[in-house]
Amino acid sequence: MSRFACIALGFAGLAGFAGVALGAVAAHGFPPDKKALLETASQYALIHALAIAAAALAHERVHGWSRKLFAAAAISFALGILLFSGALVALALNGKGGAAPLGGTAFLVGWALLSAAAVTSLRHHLVDQP
Protein backbone atom coordinates (compact mmCIF):
# COMPACT_ATOMS: atom_id res chain seq x y z
CA MET A 1 0.00 0.00 0.00
CA SER A 2 1.25 3.51 -0.75
CA ARG A 3 2.36 5.92 1.96
CA PHE A 4 -0.60 8.14 1.12
CA ALA A 5 -3.10 5.31 1.58
CA CYS A 6 -1.52 4.30 4.90
CA ILE A 7 -1.71 7.87 6.19
CA ALA A 8 -5.26 8.37 4.90
CA LEU A 9 -6.48 5.10 6.41
CA GLY A 10 -4.74 5.94 9.69
CA PHE A 11 -6.49 9.32 9.74
CA ALA A 12 -9.80 7.63 8.89
CA GLY A 13 -9.32 5.30 11.85
CA LEU A 14 -8.61 8.19 14.19
CA ALA A 15 -11.58 10.15 12.83
CA GLY A 16 -13.83 7.13 13.32
CA PHE A 17 -12.55 6.72 16.86
CA ALA A 18 -13.16 10.41 17.55
CA GLY A 19 -16.64 10.19 16.06
CA VAL A 20 -17.61 7.32 18.34
CA ALA A 21 -16.05 9.06 21.34
CA LEU A 22 -17.93 12.30 20.59
CA GLY A 23 -21.17 10.38 20.33
CA ALA A 24 -20.52 8.74 23.68
CA VAL A 25 -19.61 12.05 25.33
CA ALA A 26 -22.71 13.70 23.87
CA ALA A 27 -24.91 10.99 25.36
CA HIS A 28 -23.79 11.73 28.91
CA GLY A 29 -24.80 14.89 30.67
CA PHE A 30 -24.69 17.69 28.12
CA PRO A 31 -27.51 20.21 27.74
CA PRO A 32 -29.66 19.58 24.64
CA ASP A 33 -28.14 22.39 22.56
CA LYS A 34 -24.56 21.27 23.22
CA LYS A 35 -25.53 17.62 22.88
CA ALA A 36 -26.93 18.33 19.40
CA LEU A 37 -23.68 20.02 18.35
CA LEU A 38 -21.59 17.07 19.55
CA GLU A 39 -23.90 14.55 17.89
CA THR A 40 -23.65 16.43 14.59
CA ALA A 41 -19.86 16.60 14.89
CA SER A 42 -19.83 12.87 15.61
CA GLN A 43 -22.04 11.97 12.64
CA TYR A 44 -20.05 14.03 10.16
CA ALA A 45 -16.73 12.66 11.45
CA LEU A 46 -17.97 9.08 11.14
CA ILE A 47 -19.46 9.50 7.67
CA HIS A 48 -16.39 11.22 6.33
CA ALA A 49 -14.01 8.77 7.99
CA LEU A 50 -15.63 6.12 5.80
CA ALA A 51 -15.39 8.40 2.77
CA ILE A 52 -11.66 8.89 3.42
CA ALA A 53 -11.17 5.12 3.65
CA ALA A 54 -13.06 4.58 0.40
CA ALA A 55 -11.08 7.28 -1.41
CA ALA A 56 -7.78 5.91 -0.07
CA LEU A 57 -8.61 2.38 -1.20
CA ALA A 58 -9.75 3.61 -4.62
CA HIS A 59 -6.53 5.63 -4.87
CA GLU A 60 -4.62 2.35 -4.71
CA ARG A 61 -6.42 0.86 -7.71
CA VAL A 62 -6.09 3.66 -10.28
CA HIS A 63 -3.43 5.76 -11.98
CA GLY A 64 -3.03 9.21 -13.45
CA TRP A 65 -5.59 11.92 -12.79
CA SER A 66 -8.00 9.56 -11.09
CA ARG A 67 -5.38 8.72 -8.47
CA LYS A 68 -4.72 12.41 -7.83
CA LEU A 69 -8.42 13.20 -7.60
CA PHE A 70 -9.07 10.37 -5.12
CA ALA A 71 -6.18 11.66 -3.00
CA ALA A 72 -7.51 15.21 -3.17
CA ALA A 73 -10.96 13.98 -2.14
CA ALA A 74 -9.54 12.18 0.89
CA ILE A 75 -7.55 15.28 1.90
CA SER A 76 -10.62 17.47 1.48
CA PHE A 77 -12.70 15.14 3.65
CA ALA A 78 -9.98 15.20 6.32
CA LEU A 79 -9.91 18.99 6.29
CA GLY A 80 -13.69 18.99 6.54
CA ILE A 81 -13.57 16.78 9.63
CA LEU A 82 -10.96 18.96 11.29
CA LEU A 83 -12.67 22.24 10.45
CA PHE A 84 -16.38 21.33 10.63
CA SER A 85 -16.49 18.74 13.39
CA GLY A 86 -13.71 20.54 15.25
CA ALA A 87 -15.62 23.82 15.11
CA LEU A 88 -18.80 22.20 16.42
CA VAL A 89 -16.90 20.64 19.32
CA ALA A 90 -15.29 24.01 20.11
CA LEU A 91 -18.70 25.68 19.91
CA ALA A 92 -20.20 23.12 22.29
CA LEU A 93 -17.33 23.43 24.77
CA ASN A 94 -16.48 27.13 24.76
CA GLY A 95 -18.99 28.92 22.56
CA LYS A 96 -16.50 29.67 19.75
CA GLY A 97 -16.42 27.71 16.51
CA GLY A 98 -16.24 29.89 13.42
CA ALA A 99 -14.56 27.43 11.01
CA ALA A 100 -17.65 25.28 10.45
CA PRO A 101 -18.56 26.89 7.09
CA LEU A 102 -15.04 26.26 5.79
CA GLY A 103 -15.29 22.64 6.91
CA GLY A 104 -18.66 22.25 5.24
CA THR A 105 -17.20 23.65 2.04
CA ALA A 106 -14.30 21.18 2.30
CA PHE A 107 -16.84 18.34 2.58
CA LEU A 108 -18.66 19.55 -0.55
CA VAL A 109 -15.38 19.86 -2.45
CA GLY A 110 -14.42 16.36 -1.32
CA TRP A 111 -17.64 14.86 -2.66
CA ALA A 112 -17.23 16.71 -5.96
CA LEU A 113 -13.63 15.45 -6.22
CA LEU A 114 -14.71 11.90 -5.42
CA SER A 115 -17.29 12.06 -8.19
CA ALA A 116 -14.76 13.54 -10.63
CA ALA A 117 -12.27 10.80 -9.74
CA ALA A 118 -14.85 8.10 -10.41
CA VAL A 119 -15.90 9.63 -13.73
CA THR A 120 -12.26 10.08 -14.77
CA SER A 121 -11.50 6.50 -13.84
CA LEU A 122 -14.54 5.22 -15.72
CA ARG A 123 -13.63 7.26 -18.78
CA HIS A 124 -10.09 5.89 -18.70
CA HIS A 125 -11.47 2.36 -18.27
CA LEU A 126 -13.85 2.74 -21.21
CA VAL A 127 -11.11 4.10 -23.47
CA ASP A 128 -8.78 1.21 -22.58
CA GLN A 129 -11.45 -1.47 -23.07
CA PRO A 130 -12.56 -2.41 -26.61
N, C-alpha and C positions, 0 to 999 in steps of 0.2 A: 504494500500500500504506500502511496506517496506521502511525503511529509505533510503536505496540505491536508490530505484526507485524515491523517492521524490527528492533527491539530483540530480540525473541524469536528471530528467525532468526539474528541476529548472535550471540546467546548460544549457540544451538544449534550454530552453526559452531565457536565456540570450545570448546564442550564436546566436540564430535566430534574436534577437533584434539587436545584434552587426552587424550581416550580412546585415540586411536591412539598418542600419545606415551607414555602410561602403559604400554600394551601393549608397546611397543618397549623401554622401560626395564626392564620386568619380565623380558623375554626375555634380558637381558644381565647376568649376574653377581650376581643376588640369591639368597640362601638360599631354599629351597623355601617356608618359611612366609611370608616377606616377599613372595616372588614371587606366591604365591596371593592375598595381600591386594591387591597392585597389579593383578593380572589381574582380580579381582572389581571393583575400583574402575573399571578400564578398561571392562569389559563393561557395568556399570550406567550409566556416563557415556555410552557410545555408544548404548545402547538408548534412554535418556531424551533424548538429543539429538534423535533421530529423533521421539520423542513430542512434544517441544517444537515441532519444525518442523511436524508434522501439526496440532497444536492451533493454532499461529499461522496456518497456511493456512486451516484451518476457520473460525477467528475472522473472517477476511476475507469469508467467504461468507454469514454469518448476521447476525441482528440480535437485539436484546432480550436476554432472559436467556441464550439459547444463546451469544451473543457473550461475555457476562460469564463464563459457566461455562468456555468454551474458554480465555479469558485466565487464569482462576484455575487451570485445569489446567496450563497452560504454566508459570505462576509456581511452582506446587507442584512440578512436575518439576525446575525450576531449583534450587529450594531443596533438593530431594532430592539432586541432583548435588553441590551445594556441601557439604551436611552429611554425606551418606553416603559418597560417593566421597572427599571431602576428609578425612573421619575415617579411612578405610582407608589413605589415603596417609600421613597423620600417624602412624598406628599402625605402618605399615611402616618409616617413617623414624626415628621417635623413641620409639616405644612408647606414645604417648598418642593416643587417638582416641575420646573418649567420645560424640561427637555422632551416631554411626552409627544408633542407634535412632530419633532424631528425623528423620534423613534418610530412613530406611526408611518411617517414618510419612508423611512428605511424599510419597514415591512412591505409597503406597497411596491417600492423599487425592487425588493427581493423577489416578490411574486412575479413581477413583470420580467425580471431577468431569468427566473426559472422557466417561465413560459417561452421566452426567446431562446433559451438554451435547448429546450425540447424541440422547438420548431426547427432550429438550426441543425440539430442532430438528425431529426427526421428527414430534412431536406438532403443532408449529406448521405444518409442511408439510401434514400430513393435514387439519388444520382449514381451511387456506387452499385446498386442492384439493377440487373437487366429487367 
